[in-house]
Amino acid sequence: MSTVLAFDVYGTLIDTQGINEQLQELVGDQTSNFSQRCATSSSSMPFAAV
């Protein structure tokens, strides 16, 4: 059996708001809406599938 170490880095080790300045250049006033949709998208997968 292999040993696996996993932890959630989203918002803890990674500055998820740090991209907003660059994102604003692409989507303008829609930055907040775009960022929220990406954060709540269902693109995640069960840990067992990884």
C-alpha positions as CSV (number, residue, x, y, z in Angstrom):
1,M,0.0,0.0,0.0
2,S,1.3,3.5,-0.9
3,T,1.3,6.4,1.5
4,V,-0.3,9.5,0.2
5,L,-0.1,13.0,1.7
6,A,-2.9,15.4,0.5
7,F,-4.1,18.7,1.7
8,D,-6.2,21.6,0.4
9,V,-4.1,24.5,-0.7
10,Y,-7.0,26.6,-2.2
11,G,-7.0,29.9,-0.4
12,T,-4.5,28.7,2.2
13,L,-1.2,28.5,0.4
14,I,-2.3,30.0,-2.9
15,D,-3.4,33.6,-3.2
16,T,-6.6,33.0,-5.2
17,Q,-7.3,36.8,-5.4
18,G,-3.9,37.6,-6.7
19,I,-5.0,37.0,-10.3
20,N,-7.8,39.6,-10.2
21,E,-5.6,42.4,-11.6
22,Q,-4.7,40.4,-14.6
23,L,-8.2,39.0,-15.0
24,Q,-9.6,42.6,-15.0
25,E,-7.5,43.3,-18.1
26,L,-9.3,40.5,-19.9
27,V,-12.9,40.7,-18.6
28,G,-13.1,44.3,-17.3
29,D,-16.0,45.0,-14.9
30,Q,-17.0,41.3,-15.0
31,T,-13.9,40.2,-12.9
32,S,-15.9,39.6,-9.8
33,N,-18.6,37.6,-11.6
34,F,-16.1,35.6,-13.6
35,S,-14.0,34.8,-10.5
36,Q,-17.1,33.7,-8.5
37,R,-18.3,31.4,-11.3
38,C,-14.9,29.8,-11.6
39,A,-14.7,29.3,-7.8
40,T,-18.2,27.6,-7.7
41,S,-17.9,25.6,-10.9
42,S,-18.4,21.9,-10.7
43,S,-15.1,21.0,-12.3
44,S,-13.8,19.2,-9.2
45,M,-13.7,15.5,-9.0
46,P,-13.9,13.0,-6.1
47,F,-10.6,12.3,-4.3
48,A,-11.0,8.6,-5.2
49,A,-10.9,9.5,-8.9
50,V,-7.5,11.3,-8.6
